[in-house]
Amino acid sequence: MRMGLAADHGGFELKEWLRERLSDEHDVVDYGASELDPTDDYPDFVEPLARAVAAGEVERGIVVCGSGVGACVAANKVAGVRAALITDAFSAHQGVEDDDMNVICLGGRVIGPELAWHLVRTFLAARYRALPRFERRLEKVRALERRSER
């Protein structure tokens, strides 16, 4: 799977750790940060990743900031991105299966690498179930996006 990875200073160490592990099995595109800089800002790295997900350049995205909240807010500003802050395995797969989540957001200062690895693997293994009720809900989300673009 081709996936994108991005983080600011708060998630830099976890991003690097995940990149190394993921690169053995997946084609990983790193959207930065490329070095630890305590003055960087998460939108600068999240936006290019989110746009790549929305454009289909990468299938899924993983974003990490200190809490995961800011990265999630920024990612969801890009139409076509369905990002969520994930801290448990159920949400990691259910968000994909029911809501077609395509970006997972993690808190580099909140969870450790082994839990992050478990959540990412669960997220990547999950597949969207295009049941009529899920499709109906996603169309309503897309309509919200279209209204917001005006």
N, C-alpha and C positions, 0 to 999 in steps of 0.2 A: 504494500500500500504506500502511496505517496502522501506524505503528511508534512504539515508545517509546524514549526516550534518557535515560540517567542517568549521573551521575558525581559523584565527590567532588572534593576539591581536587587530588588527584594526576592526575585525568583531565579536569579542568575545561576547560583550553584545547583539548584535542583534541575534547571533546564539543561545545564551541561551534563549532569549525571544521567538524565533521561535520554539526551541525545546520544550519548555513548552506548547506552543499552539498546535503544531503538534502532540504531544504525546497523546492527547485526541482522535485523529482520526486515527493515523497511527502508524506503527511499525518503530520507529526511531532509527537508529544506529548512535551514536555520535563518530566521528573520531577525536575529539579534536578541539581545545585545551580544556583541562579540567580545566585550571585555567588561569587567566589573567596574561600574562608574556610579558612585552613590548619588550623582546629580541627574541621572537620566530619568526619563518619564515613560511610563508604560504605554501611553497612546502611540508613541513614536515607533514601537515595535509591534504592537497589537494590530494597528490599522493595516499595515502591509500584509500581515498574515490573514486577517479577516477578509480583505479584498481578494486575496488568492483563493481562499475557500469559496467565497461567493462566485468567483469566476471559474471555478472548477480546475484551477491550476494545481491545487492539492485537494485530496479527498476529505481530509479531516485536519483539524488544528488543535494544538495544545498550547495554552498560554499560562504563564506563571508570573504573578507579582507577589508582593508580601503576603497579602490576605487572599488574593484571588478575586476580590470584589471589584477593584478598579479595572482590572483586565477584562472582567466579564461585562461591566458597563460599557467599556470602549468597544469590545467586539460586537456587542448587540446593536451598536449604532450603524453597522453596515448591513444594508438590506441583503437578505439571503443567508445571513449567519444566524444560527440558533445556538447560542452559547449558554452554559450554565456552570455555576460554581459547584463543584462536586467534592463531597467528603465521604461518600459511602458507595459501596459496590452496587447496591440496588439502583440508585440514581444514575450511576455510570452506564448501566445497560438500559434501564427503562427510559432514560432521556433520549437514547438513540431509537429504541424499538417503537416507542409511542409518539415521540415529538420530533424525530429526525434531527436530533441534536448533532451538530457537526463540529463544534468546538468545545473542548473541555477546559475549564478554568481551575487552576489549583493555587493554593496559598503556600508559597515557599517557606514562610515563617510559621505555618500552621500545621502542616503534615510533613512527615519524614519521607525519605526516599522509598522505603519499601512499601508503604501505603500508597504513595503516588504511583509506583510501578504497578501495583495491583489495580488501582483505579484506571490507569491508562490502558492496561491490557484488557480490562473488562470493557472499556469504552471502544477500543479498536475491534474487539471481537463481536460486538453487538451489530445487528442489522435492523434497519427500519422495517416495520411491519405495516405495509400500506393498506391497512384495513379502512373501510369506508369512514368510520368515525374519526380516525386519525387524519385522513385526507381532508375531511370536512373542516377539522380544526386548523390544519396547516393552511388551508385556503383562507381562513379568517385571519390568520397571522399575516399572510401575504397581502391581504386587503389592507390591514393596518399599515404595513410598510408602504404600500402605494399611496395611501392617504397622507402619510408623514412626508413623502417626497414632494408634495405640492407646496 
